[in-house]
Amino acid sequence: MNTSLPLPLNKGESNCQAARILEDALKRGVDLLGGSSLLLITSPILLACALGVHFSSEGPILFRQARVGKDGKEFILYKLRSMYPNDREACGWTTEDDVRVTPFGAILRRFSLDELPQLWNVIIGDMSLVGPRPETPHYVRIFSERFPDYPKRHAVRPGLTGLAQIMGLRGNTSIRRRLEADLAYLSHQSLLLDLAILLLTPGRVLSSEEKAFARNRRSMP
C-alpha cells in the first residue's frame, strides 16, 4: 500500500498557479463585460441581418452547429445562417464561390457579420472574445491525426477572433500555419495581447475583404 503523500507546491509554483487563476478570472470578467457590451451595441445590426436572412431565403435565421471547446468538450455554436439548408452544411468545408452560400449570406460572410450571435456563446462561457477558433468534431479528429499538437488548442476557451485571424489565416487557409499561430498565442497569452488582437481585428477583416475584392476584379473578363 502506497502511503506517500503528495508534495506541497513550492512558493514559486504556488504564486504562478495563483497568478494563472487570477488572470483566468480577469479574462472571464472581460469576456462577460465585453461580450454583453458588444451584443448591446451591435443589436441593431444583428436585427437587420436577421431580417435579411429571413426575407432573402427559406430556412431558419440561426444556424446551430456542434464545435469543440475547452478541454475537448463539445458545445453548440450559433451563427446567422448564410447557406441554403442542405445535408453538407453541418460538416462540409466552405470554399470560395461555394454554391451553398446565399447571396445575402455572402455579404454576411464577407464582413464576418454571420459570427455576431457567437457573442452569446461568449456570454454563457462556451467561448472567449479571443482564442483559437473552434472547429467541428469531424475536422478536429482529422486535424488531430495529421498534427499531434492540434489538441493543445483546447487548453483554453475558443475565441470569436484570434491571433491566426489577424494574421489573415481565416477561411480556406493552411491548417498548419493556423495551428502555429494558435500555439504561439497559447505561449504568450495575456490580457494585453487579447486587447491588441481585439483592436486589430476589424481592420484586418476589412483589409482581407479589400484584397479579395481586388482579386475578383482581376479575374473578371
Secondary structure by P-SEA (a helix, b strand, c coil): ccccccccccaaaaaaaaaaaaaaaaaaaaaaaaaaaaaaaaaaaaaaaaaaaaaacccccbbbbbbbccccbbbbbbccccccccccccccccccccccccaaaaaaaacccccccaaaaaaaccccccccccccaaaaaaaaaaccccccccccccccccccccccccccccaaaaaaaaaaaaacccaaaaaaaaaaaaaaaaaaaaaaaaaaaaacc
